[in-house]
């Protein structure tokens, strides 16, 4: 199994024990744009998520906000694929809990 698959499986398993990290779905894509919002850091992917939008929100109240923002910036600057675990929807907003950068 590839290392990223093992990490994704681990995160999905761990997420099952915590409501805040529970993944409703998984979405991968290339970053089109990044937005700084007063309550969220928003990532626009070239793929829509389960909530019907291509906008993925990293909420500032998340314990891993800084790390997820760094992951998104890394994917954006290197042009790599970003995978998000969508925890919930707020209208058409994909609220993400965690994610990773693919090779």
N, C-alpha and C positions, 0 to 999 in steps of 0.2 A: 504494500500500500504506500502511496506517496506520502511524504511528510505532511503536506497541507491537508490531505484527506484525514490523516490521523489527528491532526490538530482540530479540524472541523468536527470530527466525530467526538473528540474529547469535550469540546465546547458545547456541543449539542447535548451530550449526556449530563454534563454539569448543569446546563441550563434547565434541565428537567427538575432539578431540586430547588430552584429559585424562581419565583414569579417574575422578577425583574429581568432575568436572563433567559426566559423562555422564548424560544424561537417559533413563531407562527409559520414562518417560511424563510427560505434562503434565496437571495437574489445576487447575481454576479453581473458585472458590466464595467465598462470603461467610464471614467469620470469625464463629463462634459463641462461642468462648472461647479464652483464652490461659492457658498454665500455665508456671510456672517450675519446672524440674526440676534436680536436681544436675548431670546430665550433658547435658541438652538444654533447649531452649526449645520448647515444644509448642504448636502451633496446631491448633484444632479447626475444620474447615470444615463447611459444609452439604453437602459432596460427599465421597464416599469416594474414596480413591486406588487405585492398582493393587494395593496390598498388602491391600486389603479393609477398611481402617480409614479413618475420617475424621480421624484424628490424624496430623499432619505434624511431624516432628522436625527441628529445626535443631540440629545437634550443636555443642557448644561448641568442639570441636577444629577446626571448619571455619575456614579463613582468613577467610571473609566472615561470621562469626558476628554481629558487631556490626551490619553493614550489613543482613543478612537480618532480624535482630530489629527494626531500625528500619523496614524495609519492612513487616513484619507489623504493627507498632504504628501505622504510618501508615494502612494499610488498615483496621485496626480502628477507629481514631478518626474516620476520614472516612466509614466505611460503604461503602467501595469494594470491588470484586472483587479477589481476590488470586490470582495464578497461580503455582503451584509446579512445578518440574522435579524429579521424583522420581528419585533416582540409584540407590536400592536399597531392599530390604526387609529388616527385621530382625523376623522373625516377622510380625505384622500391622502393624508400624510402617512408615510411609512416611518414609524418610530422604531429605531434600531437599538439593539442592546450590545452587540459586539460584531466583530468582523475580522477579516484578514486580507493581506495583499498576496496575490498569486504570482508565480514566477513569470 
